[in-house]
Amino acid sequence: MSEPPNPPVNIAPHEPNLAADIYHSISSTAPDQNVVISPLLLEASLALLYLGSDGATADEIQKLLRLKQRFPSNAKMASYYAAELAKVTGDADTYIELQNHLLMQPNYGSSPGEIAEDFQKIAQTYFHVTSESINMEQTEKLRRHVSEHILASVGGGNWQSTLVESSQAAKLLLLLAANLQSKWFLPFSAYRTGLYEFHSNGCPDSSKSVAMLFDDDMFVKYAELRELNARAIELPYEHAEELSMLLILPNQREGLAKLENQLRGIDMCALQQCMQMEGVQVLLPKFSIDFECSFRQPLKQIGFEKIFLASANFKHLHPSGNLPAADVLQKLRINLNESGSGSEPPRVAAEYKPIVISNSSRQKFFRADHPFFFAIRSENVTYLMGHVVGF
């Protein structure tokens, strides 16, 4: 396997539908939980597995990611992901801390438990993935390794759920961890942050007074999406080229599930292009999400079967070839506040005063006082997407 050339600048194929399908699968099973996933990290990691695969395993990954339709060569594909990941890791003010690891069970047979050197180099250089061998059958050792060497670099903490299904046949584990560190291009004033009622899951008896960011006249991109019975704003980030947070709020308090189902068939790029700069009254809750999930079942639901079978062929990753994947796991953090996303001094509710809303029939408004959807995107790529449903 030869190493791809240096990344070109102008590669921007359309996203596959994989992101929408995976997100729908995850969000629909966690309707009462704040959720965030990274479509780009998942897709890039699967593309990396493709470079290590062969035969029917490679055919399945290629078909489901539509790699041949989107890229003229493997080199162009690797360069594309390298360029997109560089956009969100190379900026001083707005970036995503990444700790992506491909763990391989050591082979105690005739072949040594080492990952192919050229595969390791491509994984690190183009996909920000560190490849390493570790005994996944030693559960406590694996959990300690994940906490001390992976999660510690992206905010700390532990993996709360079972890391891998108990299967001695499993040989590969993808673990994707990320923490958003960002600065708004238009930061909110901390002096205007106050308390306002948030209605969790659209239920009138489940409201809670929470800290809300507030700006009575913020000049941002805005749209009323009548076909979705929703409204949207776009909050740009500092310095990062074209990167912004798209927030979509259903007009009905109980409308998030229907909205997210409709969004599966929506081109996010086209949606953003219909937005216009407006003076908007913005009310947005401060929120923190620390979300972990397994992609094994969602991937199986959309057709990824062979990578989990004992016959999985990853001969370009290791000479033994048959390396069934145990799982693809993801743990993401986002902490949204006045300056963007990142750590801030803790504050108690008593420090905030209630927000008083002034209504005007001529003013555009975006008041996220009930569950909403968000996506952090560039023009063609979704880096993070999720929803906030309660506190």
Buried (B, 14 or more C-beta within 10 A) or exposed (E): EEEBEEBEEEBEBEBBEBBBBBBBBBBEEBBEBBBBBBBBBBBBBBBBBBBBBBBBBBBBBBEBBBBEEBBEEBBBBBBBBBBBBEBBEEBEBBBBBBBBBBBBBBBEEEEEBBBBEEBBEBBBBBBBBBBEBBBBBEEEEBBEBBBEBBBEEBBEBEBEEEBBEEBEEBBBBBBBBBBBBBBBBEBBEEEBBBBBEBBBBBEEEEBEBBBBBBBBEBEBBBBBBEEBBBBBBBBBBBBBEEBBBBBBBBBEBBBBBBBBEBBEEBEBBEBBEEBEEBEBBBBBBBBBBBBBBBBBEBBEEEEBBBBBBEEBBBBBBBEBBBBBBBBBBBBBBBBBBBBBBBEBEEEEEEEBEEBEEEEEEEEBBBBBBBBBBBBBBBEBBBBBBBBBBBB
